[in-house]
Amino acid sequence: MLAMRADWTTGSHSLSLDDCVIPGDARGAVTAFTEAAAAWRATLLAADDAALSTVGWSTYPNGSDPEDVFIDTVWWVNQEVLHHGAEIALLRDLYRAR
């Protein structure tokens, strides 16, 4: 999600689910997440006040981005990162405690 939203906002506007490799191990997953988070961060750093207020600044086709003010997309994506990050932390804790 982070990589695709970054691409459809400030990238080539072409990344698809088929292009995204899902690693089967923790090391690969951490690397993929780190790269995607860096892409999303770069997208956020590129957004000025006008971009944040622009409807459809992100054209990500698998969400409501084209109809949303970009700051709403930013809020949604960051909430998803927090939500799923908490799930990851819980699973890591449970794995370590077993």
C-alpha distances in whole Angstrom, upper triangle without the diagonal:
4,6,5,6,8,10,10,12,14,14,15,13,13,10,10,9,12,12,9,12,12,14,17,18,18,19,16,13,14,15,11,10,13,12,8,10,12,11,9,13,15,13,14,18,18,18,22,23,23,20,19,21,20,19,17,16,12,13,9,11,9,10,13,12,15,18,16,18,15,16,15,12,12,14,11,8,11,12,9,9,13,13,12,13,16,16,16,19,21,20,21,24,25,25,27,30,30
4,6,5,6,9,10,11,12,12,14,13,14,11,12,12,15,13,11,13,13,15,18,19,18,18,16,13,13,13,10,8,10,9,5,6,9,7,6,9,11,10,11,14,15,15,19,21,21,18,17,20,19,19,17,15,12,13,10,13,12,12,15,13,16,18,17,17,14,15,15,11,11,13,11,8,9,12,10,9,12,14,12,13,16,17,16,18,21,21,21,24,26,26,27,30,31
4,6,5,6,9,10,11,10,11,11,11,8,10,10,13,10,8,11,12,14,18,19,18,18,15,13,14,12,9,9,10,8,4,7,9,6,6,10,11,10,12,15,15,16,20,22,22,19,18,21,20,20,17,16,12,13,10,13,13,14,16,14,17,20,19,19,16,17,18,14,13,16,15,11,13,16,13,12,16,17,15,16,19,20,18,21,24,23,23,26,28,27,29,32,33
4,5,5,6,9,10,9,10,8,8,6,7,8,11,9,8,12,13,16,19,21,21,21,18,16,17,16,12,12,14,11,8,11,12,9,9,13,13,11,14,16,16,16,20,22,22,18,18,20,19,18,15,14,10,10,7,9,9,11,14,12,14,17,16,18,15,17,17,13,13,16,14,11,14,16,14,14,18,18,17,18,21,21,20,23,25,25,26,29,30,29,31,34,35
4,5,5,6,9,9,11,9,10,9,10,11,14,13,12,15,16,19,22,23,23,23,20,18,18,18,14,13,15,13,9,10,12,9,7,11,11,9,11,14,13,13,17,19,18,15,14,17,15,15,12,11,7,8,6,9,9,9,11,9,11,14,13,14,11,13,13,9,10,13,11,9,12,14,12,13,16,17,16,17,21,21,21,23,26,26,26,29,31,30,32,35,36
4,6,5,6,6,9,9,11,9,12,13,16,14,13,16,17,19,23,24,23,22,20,18,18,17,14,13,13,11,8,9,9,6,5,8,8,6,9,11,11,11,15,17,17,14,14,17,16,16,13,11,8,10,8,12,13,13,15,12,14,17,15,15,12,14,15,11,11,14,14,11,13,16,15,14,17,19,18,18,22,23,22,24,27,27,27,30,32,31,33,35,37
4,5,6,4,6,5,7,6,9,12,14,12,12,15,17,20,23,24,24,23,20,19,19,18,15,15,15,12,10,12,12,8,8,12,10,8,12,14,12,14,17,20,19,15,16,19,17,17,14,12,9,9,8,11,13,14,15,13,14,17,17,17,14,17,17,14,14,17,17,14,16,19,17,17,21,22,21,21,25,25,24,27,29,29,29,32,34,33,35,38,39
4,6,6,7,4,7,7,10,12,15,13,14,17,19,22,25,27,26,26,23,22,22,21,18,17,18,16,13,14,15,11,10,14,13,10,13,15,13,13,17,19,18,14,15,17,14,14,10,9,6,5,5,8,10,11,12,10,10,14,14,15,12,15,15,12,13,16,15,13,16,19,17,18,21,22,21,22,26,26,26,28,31,30,31,34,35,35,37,40,41
4,6,8,7,10,11,13,16,18,17,17,20,22,24,28,29,28,27,25,23,23,22,19,18,18,16,13,14,14,10,9,12,11,7,9,12,10,10,13,15,14,10,11,14,12,12,9,6,4,6,7,11,13,13,13,9,10,13,12,12,9,12,14,11,11,15,15,13,15,18,17,17,21,22,22,23,26,27,26,28,31,31,32,34,36,36,38,40,41
4,7,8,11,12,15,17,19,17,17,20,22,25,28,29,28,27,25,23,23,21,19,18,18,15,13,14,13,9,9,11,9,6,9,11,8,9,12,15,14,11,13,15,14,14,12,9,8,9,10,14,16,16,17,13,14,17,16,15,12,15,16,14,13,17,18,15,17,20,20,19,22,24,24,24,27,28,28,30,32,33,33,36,37,37,38,41,43
4,6,8,9,12,15,17,14,15,18,20,22,26,27,27,26,23,22,22,20,17,17,17,14,12,14,13,9,10,13,10,9,12,13,11,13,16,19,18,15,16,19,17,17,14,12,10,10,11,14,16,17,18,15,15,19,18,18,15,18,19,16,16,20,19,17,19,22,21,20,24,25,24,25,28,29,28,30,33,32,32,35,37,37,38,41,42
4,5,7,11,14,15,13,14,18,20,23,27,28,28,27,24,23,24,21,19,19,20,16,15,17,16,12,14,16,14,12,16,17,15,16,19,22,21,17,19,21,19,19,15,13,12,11,11,13,16,17,19,16,16,19,20,20,18,21,22,18,19,23,22,19,22,25,23,23,26,28,26,27,30,31,30,32,35,34,34,38,39,38,40,43,44
4,6,9,13,14,12,14,18,20,23,26,28,28,28,24,23,24,22,19,19,20,17,15,17,17,13,14,17,15,13,16,18,16,16,19,21,20,16,18,20,17,16,13,11,9,7,8,9,12,14,15,13,12,16,17,18,16,19,19,16,17,21,20,17,20,23,21,21,25,26,25,26,29,29,29,31,34,33,34,37,38,38,40,42,43
4,6,10,11,9,12,15,18,21,24,26,27,26,23,22,23,22,18,19,20,17,15,18,18,15,15,19,17,15,19,21,19,20,23,25,24,20,22,23,20,19,16,15,12,10,9,10,12,15,17,15,15,18,19,21,19,22,22,18,20,23,21,19,22,24,22,22,26,27,25,26,30,29,28,31,34,33,33,37,38,37,39,42,42
4,7,8,6,8,11,14,17,21,23,23,23,19,18,20,18,15,16,17,14,12,15,16,13,14,17,16,15,18,20,19,20,23,26,25,21,22,24,22,21,17,16,13,11,9,10,11,14,17,15,16,19,20,21,19,22,21,18,19,22,20,17,20,22,20,19,23,24,22,23,26,26,25,28,30,29,30,33,34,33,35,38,38
4,5,5,7,10,13,16,19,22,23,23,19,18,20,19,15,16,19,16,14,17,18,15,16,19,19,17,20,23,22,22,26,28,27,23,24,26,23,22,18,18,14,12,10,9,10,13,16,15,16,19,20,22,20,23,22,18,20,22,20,17,20,22,19,19,23,23,21,23,26,25,24,27,29,28,29,32,33,32,34,37,37
4,5,5,8,10,13,16,19,20,21,17,16,18,18,14,15,18,16,13,17,18,16,16,20,21,19,22,24,24,24,28,30,29,25,25,27,25,24,20,20,17,15,12,11,10,13,17,16,18,21,21,24,22,24,23,19,20,22,19,17,20,21,18,18,22,21,19,21,24,22,21,25,26,25,26,29,30,29,31,34,34
4,6,8,10,13,16,19,21,21,17,17,19,18,15,17,19,17,15,19,20,18,19,23,23,22,24,27,26,27,31,33,32,28,29,31,28,27,23,23,20,18,15,14,13,17,20,20,21,24,25,27,25,27,26,23,24,26,23,20,23,25,21,21,25,24,22,23,26,25,24,27,29,27,28,31,31,30,33,35,35
4,6,10,13,16,18,20,19,16,15,18,16,12,15,17,14,13,17,18,15,17,20,20,19,22,24,24,25,29,31,30,27,27,30,27,26,23,22,19,17,14,15,14,18,21,20,21,24,25,27,24,26,26,22,23,25,23,20,22,24,21,21,24,24,21,23,26,25,23,27,29,27,27,31,31,30,32,35,35
4,6,9,13,15,16,16,12,12,14,13,9,11,14,12,10,14,15,14,15,18,19,18,21,23,23,24,28,30,30,26,26,29,27,26,23,22,18,18,14,15,14,17,20,19,21,24,24,26,23,25,24,21,21,23,21,18,20,21,18,17,21,21,18,19,22,21,20,23,25,23,24,27,28,26,29,32,32
4,6,9,12,13,13,10,10,13,11,8,11,14,12,12,15,17,16,17,20,21,21,23,25,26,27,31,33,33,30,29,32,31,30,27,26,22,21,18,19,17,20,24,23,25,28,28,29,26,28,27,24,24,25,23,20,22,23,20,19,22,22,18,19,22,21,19,22,24,22,22,26,26,24,26,29,29
4,6,9,11,12,8,7,11,11,8,10,13,13,12,15,17,17,18,20,22,22,24,26,27,28,32,34,34,31,30,33,32,31,28,27,23,23,19,20,18,20,24,23,26,28,28,30,27,28,27,23,23,25,22,19,21,21,18,17,20,19,16,17,20,18,15,19,20,18,18,22,22,21,23,26,26
4,6,8,8,5,5,9,9,8,10,13,13,13,16,18,18,19,21,23,24,25,27,28,30,33,36,36,33,32,35,34,33,31,30,26,26,23,23,21,23,27,26,29,32,31,32,29,30,29,26,25,27,24,21,22,23,20,18,21,20,17,17,20,18,15,18,20,17,17,21,21,19,21,24,24
4,7,9,7,7,11,12,11,13,16,16,16,19,21,21,22,25,26,27,29,31,32,33,37,39,40,36,35,38,37,36,34,33,29,29,26,26,24,26,29,29,32,34,34,35,32,33,32,29,28,29,27,24,24,25,21,20,22,21,17,18,20,18,15,18,19,16,16,19,19,16,19,22,21
4,6,5,6,9,10,11,12,14,16,16,18,20,21,22,24,26,27,28,30,32,33,37,39,40,37,36,39,38,38,35,34,30,31,27,28,26,28,31,31,34,36,35,36,33,33,33,29,28,29,27,24,24,25,22,20,21,21,17,17,19,17,14,16,17,14,13,17,17,14,16,19,19
4,5,5,6,9,10,10,12,14,15,16,18,20,21,22,24,25,26,28,30,31,35,37,38,35,34,37,37,36,34,33,30,30,27,28,26,27,31,30,33,35,34,35,32,31,31,28,26,27,25,22,22,22,20,17,19,19,15,14,16,14,11,13,15,12,10,14,15,12,14,17,17
4,5,5,6,9,10,11,12,14,15,17,19,20,21,23,25,26,27,29,31,34,36,38,35,34,37,37,37,34,33,30,31,27,29,27,29,32,31,34,36,35,35,32,32,32,29,27,28,27,23,23,24,21,19,20,21,17,16,18,17,14,15,17,15,13,17,18,15,16,20,20
4,5,5,6,9,10,11,12,14,15,17,18,20,21,23,24,26,27,29,33,35,36,33,32,35,35,35,32,30,27,28,25,26,24,26,29,28,31,34,32,33,30,30,30,27,26,27,25,22,22,23,20,18,20,21,17,16,19,18,15,17,19,17,15,19,20,18,19,23,23
4,5,5,6,8,10,10,12,14,15,16,18,20,21,22,24,26,27,31,33,34,31,30,33,32,32,30,28,25,26,22,24,22,23,26,26,28,31,29,30,27,27,27,24,23,24,22,18,19,20,17,14,17,17,13,13,16,14,11,14,16,14,13,17,18,16,18,21,21
4,5,5,6,9,10,10,12,14,15,16,18,20,21,22,24,26,29,31,33,30,29,32,32,32,30,28,25,26,23,25,24,24,27,26,29,31,30,30,27,27,27,24,22,23,22,18,18,19,17,14,16,17,13,12,15,14,11,13,16,14,13,16,18,16,17,20,21
4,5,5,6,9,10,11,12,14,15,17,19,20,21,23,25,28,31,32,29,28,32,31,32,29,27,24,25,23,25,24,25,28,26,29,31,30,30,27,27,27,24,22,24,23,19,19,21,19,16,18,19,16,15,18,18,15,16,19,18,16,20,22,20,20,24,25
4,6,5,6,9,10,11,12,14,15,17,18,20,21,23,27,29,30,27,26,29,29,29,26,24,21,22,19,21,20,21,24,23,25,28,27,27,24,25,25,21,20,22,20,17,17,19,16,14,17,18,15,14,18,17,14,17,20,18,17,21,22,21,22,25,26
4,5,5,6,8,10,10,12,14,15,16,18,20,21,25,27,28,25,24,27,27,27,25,23,20,21,18,21,19,20,23,21,24,27,25,25,22,22,22,19,17,19,17,14,14,16,13,10,13,15,12,11,14,14,12,14,17,16,15,19,21,20,21,24,25
4,6,5,6,9,10,10,12,14,15,16,18,20,23,26,28,24,24,27,27,28,26,23,21,23,20,23,22,22,25,23,26,28,26,26,22,22,23,20,18,19,19,15,15,17,15,12,15,17,14,12,16,17,14,15,19,18,17,20,22,21,22,25,27
4,6,5,6,9,10,11,13,14,15,17,19,22,25,26,23,23,26,26,26,24,22,19,20,18,21,20,21,24,22,24,27,25,25,22,22,23,20,18,20,20,16,16,19,17,14,17,19,17,15,19,20,17,19,22,21,20,24,26,24,25,29,30
4,5,5,6,9,10,11,12,14,15,17,21,23,24,21,20,23,23,23,21,19,16,17,15,17,17,18,20,18,21,23,22,22,18,19,19,16,15,17,16,12,13,16,14,11,15,16,14,14,17,18,16,18,21,21,20,23,25,25,26,29,30
4,5,5,6,9,10,10,12,14,15,19,21,23,19,18,22,22,23,21,19,16,18,16,19,18,18,20,18,21,23,21,21,17,17,18,15,13,15,15,11,10,14,12,9,12,15,13,12,16,17,15,17,20,20,19,22,24,24,25,28,29
4,5,5,6,9,10,10,12,14,18,20,22,19,19,22,22,23,22,19,17,19,17,21,21,21,22,20,22,25,23,22,18,18,20,17,14,17,17,14,13,17,16,13,16,18,17,15,19,20,18,20,23,23,22,25,27,27,27,30,32
4,5,5,6,9,10,11,13,16,19,20,17,17,20,20,21,19,16,14,16,14,18,18,18,20,17,19,22,20,20,16,17,18,15,13,16,16,13,13,17,16,14,17,19,18,17,21,22,20,22,25,25,25,27,30,29,30,33,34
4,5,5,6,9,10,11,14,17,18,15,14,18,17,18,16,14,12,14,13,16,16,16,17,14,17,19,17,17,13,13,15,12,10,13,13,9,10,13,13,11,14,16,16,15,19,20,19,21,24,24,24,26,29,29,30,32,34
4,5,5,6,9,10,13,16,17,15,14,18,18,20,18,15,14,17,16,20,20,19,20,17,20,22,19,18,14,14,16,13,10,13,14,11,11,14,15,12,14,18,17,16,19,21,20,21,24,25,24,27,29,29,30,33,35
4,5,5,6,9,12,15,16,14,14,18,18,19,18,15,14,16,16,20,21,20,21,18,20,22,20,18,15,15,17,15,13,16,17,14,14,18,18,16,18,21,21,19,23,25,23,24,28,28,28,30,33,32,33,36,38
4,5,5,7,10,13,14,11,11,15,14,16,14,11,10,13,13,17,18,17,18,14,16,18,16,15,11,12,14,12,10,14,15,12,13,16,16,15,18,20,20,20,23,25,24,25,28,29,29,31,34,34,34,37,39
4,5,5,8,11,12,10,9,13,13,15,15,11,11,15,15,18,19,18,18,15,17,18,16,14,10,10,12,11,8,11,13,11,11,15,15,14,16,19,20,19,22,24,23,24,27,29,28,30,33,33,34,36,38
4,5,8,11,13,11,11,14,15,18,17,14,14,17,18,22,23,21,21,18,20,21,19,17,13,13,16,14,12,15,17,15,14,18,19,17,19,22,22,21,24,27,26,26,30,31,30,32,35,35,35,38,40
4,6,10,11,9,10,13,13,16,15,12,12,15,16,20,22,21,21,17,18,20,18,16,12,13,16,15,13,16,18,16,16,20,21,19,22,24,25,24,27,29,28,29,32,33,33,35,38,38,38,41,43
4,7,8,5,6,10,10,13,13,9,11,14,16,19,21,19,18,15,16,17,15,12,9,9,13,12,10,14,16,15,15,18,19,19,21,23,24,24,27,29,28,29,32,34,33,35,38,38,39,41,44
4,5,5,6,9,10,13,14,11,13,17,19,22,24,22,21,17,18,19,16,13,11,11,14,14,13,15,18,17,17,20,22,22,23,26,27,27,29,31,31,32,35,36,36,38,41,41,42,44,46
4,5,5,6,9,12,14,12,14,18,20,23,24,22,20,17,18,18,15,11,10,9,13,14,13,15,18,18,18,20,22,22,24,26,28,27,30,32,32,33,36,37,38,39,42,42,43,45,47
4,5,5,6,10,12,10,13,16,19,21,23,21,19,16,16,16,14,10,9,10,13,14,14,16,19,19,20,22,24,24,26,28,29,29,32,34,34,35,38,39,40,41,44,44,45,47,50
4,5,5,8,9,6,9,13,15,18,20,18,16,13,13,14,12,9,7,8,11,11,11,14,16,16,17,20,21,21,23,25,26,27,29,31,31,33,35,36,37,39,41,42,43,45,47
4,6,8,10,8,10,13,15,18,19,17,15,12,13,13,10,7,5,5,8,9,8,11,13,14,14,17,18,19,20,22,24,24,26,28,29,30,32,34,35,36,38,39,40,42,44
4,7,9,9,11,14,16,19,20,18,15,12,13,12,9,6,6,6,9,11,11,13,15,16,17,19,21,22,23,25,26,27,29,31,32,33,35,37,37,39,41,42,43,45,47
4,6,6,9,11,14,16,18,16,13,11,10,10,8,5,6,8,10,11,12,14,15,16,18,20,21,22,24,26,27,28,30,32,32,34,36,37,38,40,42,43,44,46,48
4,6,8,10,12,14,16,13,10,8,7,6,5,4,6,9,9,10,12,14,14,16,18,19,20,22,24,25,26,27,30,31,32,34,35,37,38,40,41,42,44,46,47
4,5,6,9,10,13,11,9,6,4,5,6,6,7,10,10,9,12,14,14,15,17,19,19,21,23,24,25,26,29,30,30,33,34,35,36,39,40,41,42,45,46
4,6,9,12,14,13,11,8,7,9,8,7,6,9,11,9,11,14,14,14,16,19,19,20,23,24,24,26,28,29,30,32,34,35,35,38,39,40,41,44,45
4,6,9,11,10,9,6,6,9,8,9,7,10,11,8,10,13,12,12,14,17,16,17,20,21,21,23,26,26,27,29,31,32,32,35,36,37,38,41,42
4,6,9,9,9,6,5,9,10,11,10,13,13,10,13,16,15,14,17,19,18,19,22,23,23,25,27,28,28,31,33,33,34,36,38,38,40,42,43
4,6,6,8,6,7,10,11,13,11,14,13,10,12,15,13,12,15,17,15,17,20,20,20,22,25,25,25,28,29,29,31,33,34,34,37,39,40
4,6,8,7,7,10,12,15,14,17,16,12,15,17,15,14,18,19,17,19,22,22,21,24,26,26,26,29,31,30,32,35,35,36,38,40,41
4,7,8,10,12,13,16,15,17,15,12,15,16,13,13,16,17,15,17,20,19,18,21,23,23,23,26,28,27,29,32,32,32,35,37,37
4,5,8,9,9,13,12,14,12,9,12,13,11,11,14,15,13,16,18,18,17,20,22,22,23,26,27,27,29,31,32,33,35,37,38
4,6,6,6,10,10,13,10,8,12,13,10,12,15,15,14,17,20,19,20,22,24,24,26,28,29,30,32,34,35,35,38,39,40
4,5,5,8,7,10,9,6,10,12,10,10,14,15,14,17,19,19,20,22,24,25,26,28,30,30,32,34,35,36,38,40,41
4,6,8,9,12,11,10,13,15,14,14,17,19,18,20,23,23,24,26,28,28,29,32,33,34,35,38,39,39,41,43,44
4,7,9,12,10,10,13,15,14,15,18,19,19,21,23,23,24,27,28,29,30,33,34,35,36,38,39,40,43,44,45
4,6,8,6,7,10,11,11,12,15,16,16,19,20,21,22,24,26,27,28,30,32,33,34,36,37,39,40,42,43
4,6,6,7,9,10,11,13,15,16,17,19,21,22,23,25,26,28,29,31,32,34,35,37,38,39,41,43,44
4,5,5,6,9,10,11,12,14,15,17,18,20,21,22,24,26,27,28,30,32,32,34,36,37,38,40,42
4,5,5,6,9,10,10,12,14,15,16,18,20,21,23,24,25,27,29,30,31,33,35,36,37,39,41
4,5,5,6,9,10,11,12,14,15,16,18,20,21,23,24,26,27,29,30,32,33,35,36,38,39
4,5,5,6,8,10,11,12,14,15,16,18,20,21,22,24,26,27,28,30,32,33,34,36,38
4,5,5,6,8,10,11,12,14,15,16,18,20,21,22,24,26,27,28,30,31,32,34,36
4,6,5,6,9,10,11,12,14,15,17,19,20,21,23,25,26,27,29,30,31,33,35
4,6,5,6,9,10,10,12,14,15,17,18,20,21,23,24,26,27,29,30,32,33
4,5,5,6,9,10,11,12,14,15,16,18,20,21,22,24,26,27,28,30,32
4,5,5,6,9,10,10,12,14,15,16,18,20,21,22,24,25,27,28,30
4,5,5,6,9,10,11,13,14,15,17,19,20,21,23,24,26,27,29
4,5,5,6,8,10,11,12,14,15,17,18,20,21,22,24,26,27
4,6,5,6,8,10,10,12,14,15,16,18,20,21,22,24,26
4,6,5,6,9,10,10,12,14,15,16,18,20,21,22,24
4,5,5,7,9,10,11,13,15,16,17,19,20,21,23
4,5,5,6,9,10,11,12,14,15,16,18,20,21
4,5,5,6,9,10,11,12,14,15,16,18,20
4,5,5,6,9,10,11,12,14,15,16,18
4,5,5,6,9,10,11,12,14,15,17
4,5,5,6,9,10,10,12,14,16
4,5,5,6,9,10,11,12,14
4,5,5,6,9,10,11,12
4,5,5,6,8,10,11
4,5,5,6,9,10
4,5,5,6,9
4,5,5,6
4,6,5
4,6
4
